[in-house]
């Protein structure tokens, strides 16, 4: 089926051109009103969503902190065989997280100078800072020879099973 071009109104005089401009202005005012109403509605919905979600987010953080405190306090008994505990409504546990820190009395500028001295420029980013991701992958002796150290900590984590919660409810 052939497409039809929309019919373009014919304007034959200056009066018709002026009337057309008036009609365009009227339609543009209507469009502006629609856009303004839409933006007002969106702002109201965002405000309402923020107000409704803040107490829920605070409650989730409070409960997560309580779960983390429970897990930390009972770490020896709960996680003696595994770092993850599977519960009815999700899993929680500890993950090994390794961060890169300087040795005592060393600064990152000292580490950078040491890397340059050893000619290990692949460990330096182009903006002249230590590439911590690459340094983190080096053996411990190499990291310490640069004036840095690897520090491992157990970080608490959790995730929920949304389907299980819906089934219970």
C-alpha atoms as one frame of an Amber mdcrd trajectory, in Angstrom:
protein
   0.000   0.000   0.000   1.395   3.371  -0.977   2.084   5.924   1.710   0.242
   9.204   1.475   1.892  12.496   2.136   0.061  14.601   4.666  -1.901  17.382
   3.069  -0.168  20.715   3.528  -2.651  23.541   4.039  -2.486  26.185   1.356
  -1.986  29.755   2.445  -3.140  32.303  -0.092  -2.813  35.636   1.703  -1.022
  37.523   4.459  -4.147  37.284   6.601  -4.156  33.500   6.250  -0.412  33.442
   7.046  -1.064  35.549  10.158  -3.927  33.250  11.180  -1.637  30.241  10.652
   0.985  31.806  12.923  -1.702  32.384  15.552  -2.772  28.723  15.309   0.850
  27.561  15.618   1.298  29.751  18.709  -1.899  28.345  20.251  -0.751  24.755
  19.587   2.731  25.473  20.969   1.154  26.878  24.168  -0.843  23.667  24.493
   2.324  21.600  23.975   4.156  23.678  26.596   1.282  23.155  29.031   1.412
  19.404  28.440   5.209  19.348  28.941   4.985  21.476  32.086   2.278  19.245
  33.527   4.317  16.167  32.667   7.456  17.595  34.333   5.457  18.597  37.420
   3.976  15.094  37.636   7.425  13.540  37.233   8.852  15.789  39.975   5.988
  14.886  42.301   6.445  11.173  41.591  10.206  11.418  42.211   9.605  13.237
  45.497   6.982  10.703  46.564   9.255   7.781  45.612  12.168   9.331  47.516
  10.011   9.906  50.609   8.614   6.365  50.488  11.981   4.706  49.835  14.126
   6.531  52.426  12.697   4.694  55.458  12.890   1.390  53.567  16.523   2.005
  52.613  17.340   2.963  56.194  15.637  -0.218  57.410  17.566  -2.364  54.902
  20.856  -0.775  56.022  19.983  -1.288  59.681  19.047  -4.931  59.108  22.164
  -5.532  56.971  24.326  -4.008  59.710  22.639  -6.246  62.289  23.168  -9.300
  60.064  26.820  -8.324  59.593  27.287  -7.894  63.348  25.671 -11.298  63.991
  27.889 -12.935  61.345  31.025 -11.269  62.692  30.242 -12.162  66.316  29.487
 -15.808  65.409  32.102 -16.096  62.635  34.013 -18.951  64.283  30.969 -21.216
  64.597  28.940 -20.198  61.541  31.768 -20.205  59.024  34.126 -22.921  60.241
  33.606 -25.040  57.085  32.630 -22.435  54.501  32.820 -18.675  54.033  29.202
 -18.627  52.830  26.149 -19.639  54.794  23.060 -20.590  52.793  19.854 -19.611
  54.572  16.206 -20.068  53.639  15.976 -16.597  52.131  19.440 -15.962  50.767
  23.131 -16.316  51.478  25.620 -14.396  53.576  29.220 -14.710  54.544  32.653
 -13.217  54.145  34.746 -12.620  51.034  38.472 -12.148  50.930  39.159  -8.582
  49.827  42.755  -7.558  49.283  43.652  -3.892  49.305  47.009  -2.370  48.497
  48.529  -0.063  51.110  51.931   1.443  51.641  54.329   0.177  54.277  54.514
   2.229  57.468  56.269   5.595  56.924  55.997   5.206  53.132  53.825   7.280
  50.815  52.585   6.486  47.320  55.056   9.047  45.977  57.853   6.989  47.579
  56.484   3.816  45.950  56.350   5.631  42.614  59.971   6.747  42.986  61.019
   3.176  43.854  59.210   1.794  40.787  60.993   4.332  38.581  64.325   3.481
  40.216  63.775  -0.225  39.441  62.699   0.549  35.864  59.277  -1.124  36.295
  57.431   1.536  34.251  54.632  -0.891  33.340  53.482  -0.448  36.947  52.993
   3.295  36.371  49.901   4.828  34.854  50.352   7.491  32.240  49.301  10.198
  34.653  52.201   9.325  36.916  50.596   7.322  39.649  51.075   3.764  40.854
  49.045   1.199  38.902  47.725  -0.504  42.029  45.943  -3.228  40.046  49.249
  -4.426  38.561  51.173  -4.003  41.822  48.469  -6.032  43.617  49.226  -8.976
  41.277  52.963  -9.037  42.111  54.435 -11.499  44.627  54.464 -10.181  48.201
  58.260  -9.758  48.240  58.126  -7.563  45.122  55.299  -5.477  46.571  57.261
  -4.917  49.777  60.450  -4.104  47.851  58.503  -1.241  46.282  57.505   0.063
  49.708  53.922  -1.229  49.722  52.069  -4.116  51.363  48.984  -6.238  50.693
  46.380  -6.195  53.455  43.647  -8.874  53.427  40.391  -8.439  55.314  37.155
 -10.408  55.396  34.361  -8.190  54.076  30.771  -9.050  54.942  28.275  -9.472
  52.086  24.733 -10.721  51.580  22.186 -11.295  48.829  18.524 -12.162  48.978
  16.387 -14.659  47.089  13.435 -12.561  45.998  11.501 -15.591  44.726  11.680
 -17.326  48.093  10.388 -14.251  49.919   7.464 -13.927  47.494   6.572 -17.608
  47.979   6.517 -17.216  51.772   4.422 -14.067  51.633
